[in-house]
């Protein structure tokens, strides 16, 4: 599936999964401080992007 075919809910679900994977990797690689910090930053960015996605249906779709 291409990224353009993703629904907002699918994109949000993927980003939250990706965030969890990055946090797990950061925990496993905490002995490498610079890489650990990068993983935490990437996880934070994914979490913020997921939080910004509006998964509510458009108002027109409720009655159409």
Biopython code that builds the backbone (N, CA, C, O; Angstrom):
import numpy as np
from Bio.PDB.StructureBuilder import StructureBuilder

atoms = [
    (1, "UNK", "N", (0.852, -1.174, 0.000)),
    (1, "UNK", "CA", (0.000, 0.000, 0.000)),
    (1, "UNK", "C", (0.898, 1.238, 0.000)),
    (1, "UNK", "O", (1.849, 1.328, 0.776)),
    (2, "UNK", "N", (0.594, 2.155, -0.849)),
    (2, "UNK", "CA", (1.382, 3.388, -0.887)),
    (2, "UNK", "C", (0.918, 4.323, 0.222)),
    (2, "UNK", "O", (-0.205, 4.211, 0.714)),
    (3, "UNK", "N", (1.781, 5.234, 0.604)),
    (3, "UNK", "CA", (1.452, 6.157, 1.681)),
    (3, "UNK", "C", (0.241, 7.026, 1.350)),
    (3, "UNK", "O", (-0.532, 7.366, 2.245)),
    (4, "UNK", "N", (0.066, 7.387, 0.092)),
    (4, "UNK", "CA", (-1.054, 8.258, -0.258)),
    (4, "UNK", "C", (-2.398, 7.548, -0.084)),
    (4, "UNK", "O", (-3.430, 8.208, 0.039)),
    (5, "UNK", "N", (-2.397, 6.212, -0.073)),
    (5, "UNK", "CA", (-3.639, 5.460, 0.067)),
    (5, "UNK", "C", (-4.003, 5.228, 1.532)),
    (5, "UNK", "O", (-5.077, 4.701, 1.821)),
    (6, "UNK", "N", (-3.131, 5.609, 2.453)),
    (6, "UNK", "CA", (-3.408, 5.427, 3.867)),
    (6, "UNK", "C", (-4.504, 6.374, 4.342)),
    (6, "UNK", "O", (-4.570, 7.531, 3.925)),
    (7, "UNK", "N", (-5.342, 5.874, 5.203)),
    (7, "UNK", "CA", (-6.315, 6.749, 5.850)),
    (7, "UNK", "C", (-5.607, 7.438, 7.011)),
    (7, "UNK", "O", (-4.553, 6.973, 7.445)),
    (8, "UNK", "N", (-6.154, 8.520, 7.516)),
    (8, "UNK", "CA", (-5.543, 9.171, 8.678)),
    (8, "UNK", "C", (-5.429, 8.230, 9.878)),
    (8, "UNK", "O", (-4.436, 8.279, 10.604)),
    (9, "UNK", "N", (-6.421, 7.384, 10.094)),
    (9, "UNK", "CA", (-6.372, 6.450, 11.220)),
    (9, "UNK", "C", (-5.240, 5.438, 11.047)),
    (9, "UNK", "O", (-4.558, 5.095, 12.013)),
    (10, "UNK", "N", (-5.041, 4.958, 9.814)),
    (10, "UNK", "CA", (-3.947, 4.020, 9.550)),
    (10, "UNK", "C", (-2.596, 4.683, 9.759)),
    (10, "UNK", "O", (-1.684, 4.082, 10.326)),
    (11, "UNK", "N", (-2.471, 5.911, 9.305)),
    (11, "UNK", "CA", (-1.220, 6.643, 9.482)),
    (11, "UNK", "C", (-0.926, 6.858, 10.966)),
    (11, "UNK", "O", (0.210, 6.691, 11.408)),
    (12, "UNK", "N", (-1.939, 7.222, 11.722)),
    (12, "UNK", "CA", (-1.779, 7.438, 13.160)),
    (12, "UNK", "C", (-1.376, 6.142, 13.858)),
    (12, "UNK", "O", (-0.488, 6.140, 14.711)),
    (13, "UNK", "N", (-2.034, 5.040, 13.494)),
    (13, "UNK", "CA", (-1.716, 3.742, 14.080)),
    (13, "UNK", "C", (-0.271, 3.348, 13.769)),
    (13, "UNK", "O", (0.441, 2.854, 14.644)),
    (14, "UNK", "N", (0.164, 3.566, 12.519)),
    (14, "UNK", "CA", (1.541, 3.259, 12.144)),
    (14, "UNK", "C", (2.530, 4.098, 12.951)),
    (14, "UNK", "O", (3.524, 3.574, 13.455)),
    (15, "UNK", "N", (2.261, 5.396, 13.074)),
    (15, "UNK", "CA", (3.191, 6.272, 13.796)),
    (15, "UNK", "C", (3.299, 5.888, 15.269)),
    (15, "UNK", "O", (4.389, 5.943, 15.838)),
    (16, "UNK", "N", (2.205, 5.506, 15.888)),
    (16, "UNK", "CA", (2.262, 5.084, 17.285)),
    (16, "UNK", "C", (3.044, 3.781, 17.431)),
    (16, "UNK", "O", (3.788, 3.608, 18.396)),
    (17, "UNK", "N", (2.879, 2.876, 16.487)),
    (17, "UNK", "CA", (3.663, 1.636, 16.489)),
    (17, "UNK", "C", (5.153, 1.947, 16.307)),
    (17, "UNK", "O", (6.001, 1.403, 17.014)),
    (18, "UNK", "N", (5.452, 2.816, 15.363)),
    (18, "UNK", "CA", (6.835, 3.211, 15.087)),
    (18, "UNK", "C", (7.464, 3.866, 16.315)),
    (18, "UNK", "O", (8.634, 3.627, 16.615)),
    (19, "UNK", "N", (6.710, 4.673, 17.012)),
    (19, "UNK", "CA", (7.185, 5.313, 18.232)),
    (19, "UNK", "C", (7.552, 4.259, 19.276)),
    (19, "UNK", "O", (8.601, 4.354, 19.912)),
    (20, "UNK", "N", (6.694, 3.258, 19.452)),
    (20, "UNK", "CA", (6.977, 2.195, 20.419)),
    (20, "UNK", "C", (8.227, 1.416, 20.031)),
    (20, "UNK", "O", (9.027, 1.062, 20.898)),
    (21, "UNK", "N", (8.406, 1.143, 18.738)),
    (21, "UNK", "CA", (9.596, 0.435, 18.273)),
    (21, "UNK", "C", (10.850, 1.259, 18.567)),
    (21, "UNK", "O", (11.852, 0.723, 19.042)),
    (22, "UNK", "N", (10.792, 2.552, 18.286)),
    (22, "UNK", "CA", (11.946, 3.419, 18.540)),
    (22, "UNK", "C", (12.279, 3.489, 20.027)),
    (22, "UNK", "O", (13.453, 3.481, 20.399)),
    (23, "UNK", "N", (11.268, 3.557, 20.870)),
    (23, "UNK", "CA", (11.521, 3.585, 22.311)),
    (23, "UNK", "C", (12.136, 2.272, 22.796)),
    (23, "UNK", "O", (13.015, 2.277, 23.658)),
    (24, "UNK", "N", (11.679, 1.157, 22.250)),
    (24, "UNK", "CA", (12.248, -0.140, 22.605)),
    (24, "UNK", "C", (13.711, -0.211, 22.177)),
    (24, "UNK", "O", (14.553, -0.704, 22.928)),
    (25, "UNK", "N", (14.021, 0.278, 20.973)),
    (25, "UNK", "CA", (15.401, 0.299, 20.493)),
    (25, "UNK", "C", (16.266, 1.238, 21.334)),
    (25, "UNK", "O", (17.419, 0.926, 21.630)),
    (26, "UNK", "N", (15.713, 2.377, 21.714)),
    (26, "UNK", "CA", (16.472, 3.319, 22.546)),
    (26, "UNK", "C", (16.818, 2.680, 23.885)),
    (26, "UNK", "O", (17.926, 2.849, 24.396)),
    (27, "UNK", "N", (15.866, 1.948, 24.447)),
    (27, "UNK", "CA", (16.122, 1.272, 25.710)),
    (27, "UNK", "C", (17.224, 0.216, 25.547)),
    (27, "UNK", "O", (18.087, 0.074, 26.413)),
    (28, "UNK", "N", (17.186, -0.510, 24.447)),
    (28, "UNK", "CA", (18.181, -1.551, 24.196)),
    (28, "UNK", "C", (19.567, -0.971, 23.908)),
    (28, "UNK", "O", (20.576, -1.636, 24.143)),
    (29, "UNK", "N", (19.623, 0.249, 23.406)),
    (29, "UNK", "CA", (20.907, 0.857, 23.009)),
    (29, "UNK", "C", (21.269, 2.051, 23.883)),
    (29, "UNK", "O", (21.927, 2.984, 23.422)),
    (30, "UNK", "N", (20.844, 2.025, 25.130)),
    (30, "UNK", "CA", (21.123, 3.156, 26.009)),
    (30, "UNK", "C", (22.608, 3.309, 26.320)),
    (30, "UNK", "O", (23.023, 4.341, 26.847)),
    (31, "UNK", "N", (23.415, 2.294, 26.001)),
    (31, "UNK", "CA", (24.863, 2.385, 26.211)),
    (31, "UNK", "C", (25.551, 3.272, 25.171)),
    (31, "UNK", "O", (26.710, 3.640, 25.359)),
    (32, "UNK", "N", (24.868, 3.621, 24.087)),
    (32, "UNK", "CA", (25.408, 4.491, 23.044)),
    (32, "UNK", "C", (24.666, 5.828, 23.122)),
    (32, "UNK", "O", (23.657, 6.013, 22.442)),
    (33, "UNK", "N", (25.156, 6.760, 23.946)),
    (33, "UNK", "CA", (24.385, 7.988, 24.257)),
    (33, "UNK", "C", (23.923, 8.798, 23.048)),
    (33, "UNK", "O", (22.781, 9.259, 23.030)),
    (34, "UNK", "N", (24.763, 8.984, 22.050)),
    (34, "UNK", "CA", (24.339, 9.835, 20.929)),
    (34, "UNK", "C", (23.242, 9.157, 20.111)),
    (34, "UNK", "O", (22.291, 9.812, 19.685)),
    (35, "UNK", "N", (23.370, 7.847, 19.889)),
    (35, "UNK", "CA", (22.341, 7.128, 19.138)),
    (35, "UNK", "C", (21.072, 7.026, 19.966)),
    (35, "UNK", "O", (19.971, 7.119, 19.422)),
    (36, "UNK", "N", (21.206, 6.838, 21.259)),
    (36, "UNK", "CA", (20.066, 6.775, 22.178)),
    (36, "UNK", "C", (19.268, 8.074, 22.094)),
    (36, "UNK", "O", (18.040, 8.047, 22.010)),
    (37, "UNK", "N", (19.959, 9.200, 22.116)),
    (37, "UNK", "CA", (19.290, 10.506, 22.038)),
    (37, "UNK", "C", (18.569, 10.668, 20.701)),
    (37, "UNK", "O", (17.465, 11.210, 20.652)),
    (38, "UNK", "N", (19.186, 10.205, 19.624)),
    (38, "UNK", "CA", (18.544, 10.300, 18.304)),
    (38, "UNK", "C", (17.265, 9.470, 18.262)),
    (38, "UNK", "O", (16.242, 9.926, 17.752)),
    (39, "UNK", "N", (17.323, 8.260, 18.796)),
    (39, "UNK", "CA", (16.130, 7.407, 18.802)),
    (39, "UNK", "C", (15.003, 8.041, 19.606)),
    (39, "UNK", "O", (13.842, 8.000, 19.201)),
    (40, "UNK", "N", (15.352, 8.629, 20.749)),
    (40, "UNK", "CA", (14.336, 9.298, 21.562)),
    (40, "UNK", "C", (13.739, 10.497, 20.828)),
    (40, "UNK", "O", (12.536, 10.741, 20.915)),
    (41, "UNK", "N", (14.571, 11.241, 20.110)),
    (41, "UNK", "CA", (14.076, 12.394, 19.348)),
    (41, "UNK", "C", (13.145, 11.943, 18.227)),
    (41, "UNK", "O", (12.099, 12.552, 18.004)),
    (42, "UNK", "N", (13.522, 10.882, 17.526)),
    (42, "UNK", "CA", (12.674, 10.366, 16.449)),
    (42, "UNK", "C", (11.347, 9.864, 16.999)),
    (42, "UNK", "O", (10.299, 10.081, 16.390)),
    (43, "UNK", "N", (11.384, 9.194, 18.149)),
    (43, "UNK", "CA", (10.153, 8.702, 18.773)),
    (43, "UNK", "C", (9.251, 9.868, 19.158)),
    (43, "UNK", "O", (8.035, 9.802, 18.975)),
    (44, "UNK", "N", (9.836, 10.924, 19.688)),
    (44, "UNK", "CA", (9.053, 12.102, 20.045)),
    (44, "UNK", "C", (8.414, 12.755, 18.838)),
    (44, "UNK", "O", (7.267, 13.200, 18.893)),
    (45, "UNK", "N", (9.159, 12.809, 17.750)),
    (45, "UNK", "CA", (8.628, 13.402, 16.518)),
    (45, "UNK", "C", (7.462, 12.566, 15.990)),
    (45, "UNK", "O", (6.446, 13.119, 15.567)),
    (46, "UNK", "N", (7.600, 11.245, 16.011)),
    (46, "UNK", "CA", (6.519, 10.364, 15.545)),
    (46, "UNK", "C", (5.290, 10.520, 16.434)),
    (46, "UNK", "O", (4.165, 10.545, 15.935)),
    (47, "UNK", "N", (5.493, 10.625, 17.743)),
    (47, "UNK", "CA", (4.372, 10.785, 18.677)),
    (47, "UNK", "C", (3.649, 12.107, 18.444)),
    (47, "UNK", "O", (2.420, 12.162, 18.456)),
    (48, "UNK", "N", (4.424, 13.172, 18.232)),
    (48, "UNK", "CA", (3.799, 14.486, 17.973)),
    (48, "UNK", "C", (3.018, 14.473, 16.663)),
    (48, "UNK", "O", (1.921, 15.028, 16.591)),
    (49, "UNK", "N", (3.578, 13.840, 15.621)),
    (49, "UNK", "CA", (2.865, 13.775, 14.343)),
    (49, "UNK", "C", (1.575, 12.963, 14.493)),
    (49, "UNK", "O", (0.539, 13.340, 13.946)),
    (50, "UNK", "N", (1.633, 11.852, 15.231)),
    (50, "UNK", "CA", (0.442, 11.033, 15.449)),
    (50, "UNK", "C", (-0.618, 11.817, 16.206)),
    (50, "UNK", "O", (-1.807, 11.710, 15.905)),
    (51, "UNK", "N", (-0.196, 12.597, 17.180)),
    (51, "UNK", "CA", (-1.153, 13.381, 17.973)),
    (51, "UNK", "C", (-1.815, 14.474, 17.139)),
    (51, "UNK", "O", (-2.929, 14.899, 17.446)),
    (52, "UNK", "N", (-1.142, 14.929, 16.095)),
    (52, "UNK", "CA", (-1.697, 16.010, 15.284)),
    (52, "UNK", "C", (-2.679, 15.525, 14.216)),
    (52, "UNK", "O", (-3.326, 16.344, 13.563)),
    (53, "UNK", "N", (-2.797, 14.228, 14.029)),
    (53, "UNK", "CA", (-3.683, 13.681, 12.999)),
    (53, "UNK", "C", (-5.119, 13.630, 13.524)),
    (53, "UNK", "O", (-5.395, 13.045, 14.571)),
    (54, "UNK", "N", (-6.005, 14.244, 12.788)),
    (54, "UNK", "CA", (-7.425, 14.261, 13.140)),
    (54, "UNK", "C", (-8.105, 13.075, 12.464)),
    (54, "UNK", "O", (-8.180, 13.022, 11.236)),
    (55, "UNK", "N", (-8.596, 12.132, 13.247)),
    (55, "UNK", "CA", (-9.217, 10.927, 12.676)),
    (55, "UNK", "C", (-10.744, 11.015, 12.634)),
    (55, "UNK", "O", (-11.410, 10.057, 12.239)),
    (56, "UNK", "N", (-11.295, 12.149, 13.035)),
    (56, "UNK", "CA", (-12.750, 12.308, 12.967)),
    (56, "UNK", "C", (-13.191, 12.412, 11.504)),
    (56, "UNK", "O", (-12.468, 12.971, 10.679)),
    (57, "UNK", "N", (-14.364, 11.880, 11.181)),
    (57, "UNK", "CA", (-14.843, 11.999, 9.798)),
    (57, "UNK", "C", (-15.194, 13.462, 9.491)),
    (57, "UNK", "O", (-15.530, 14.246, 10.379)),
    (58, "UNK", "N", (-15.103, 13.782, 8.240)),
    (58, "UNK", "CA", (-15.482, 15.127, 7.813)),
    (58, "UNK", "C", (-16.975, 15.321, 8.052)),
    (58, "UNK", "O", (-17.746, 14.368, 7.939)),
    (59, "UNK", "N", (-17.387, 16.522, 8.375)),
    (59, "UNK", "CA", (-18.784, 16.782, 8.704)),
    (59, "UNK", "C", (-19.725, 16.377, 7.565)),
    (59, "UNK", "O", (-20.813, 15.860, 7.819)),
    (60, "UNK", "N", (-19.329, 16.601, 6.350)),
    (60, "UNK", "CA", (-20.179, 16.245, 5.199)),
    (60, "UNK", "C", (-20.424, 14.746, 5.094)),
    (60, "UNK", "O", (-21.470, 14.339, 4.588)),
    (61, "UNK", "N", (-19.501, 13.916, 5.553)),
    (61, "UNK", "CA", (-19.654, 12.480, 5.472)),
    (61, "UNK", "C", (-20.674, 11.930, 6.465)),
    (61, "UNK", "O", (-21.139, 10.802, 6.304)),
    (62, "UNK", "N", (-21.025, 12.697, 7.474)),
    (62, "UNK", "CA", (-21.965, 12.196, 8.468)),
    (62, "UNK", "C", (-23.378, 12.076, 7.922)),
    (62, "UNK", "O", (-24.143, 11.222, 8.370)),
    (63, "UNK", "N", (-23.731, 12.912, 6.971)),
    (63, "UNK", "CA", (-25.090, 12.941, 6.464)),
    (63, "UNK", "C", (-25.180, 12.598, 4.984)),
    (63, "UNK", "O", (-26.276, 12.565, 4.425)),
    (64, "UNK", "N", (-24.058, 12.346, 4.350)),
    (64, "UNK", "CA", (-24.065, 12.147, 2.921)),
    (64, "UNK", "C", (-23.998, 10.766, 2.528)),
    (64, "UNK", "O", (-23.996, 10.463, 1.335)),
]
sb = StructureBuilder()
sb.init_structure("model")
sb.init_model(0)
sb.init_chain("A")
sb.init_seg("    ")
for serial, (resi, resn, name, xyz) in enumerate(atoms, 1):
    if name == "N":
        sb.init_residue(resn, " ", resi, " ")
    sb.init_atom(name, np.array(xyz, "f"), 0.0, 1.0, " ", f" {name:<3s}", serial, name[0])
structure = sb.get_structure()
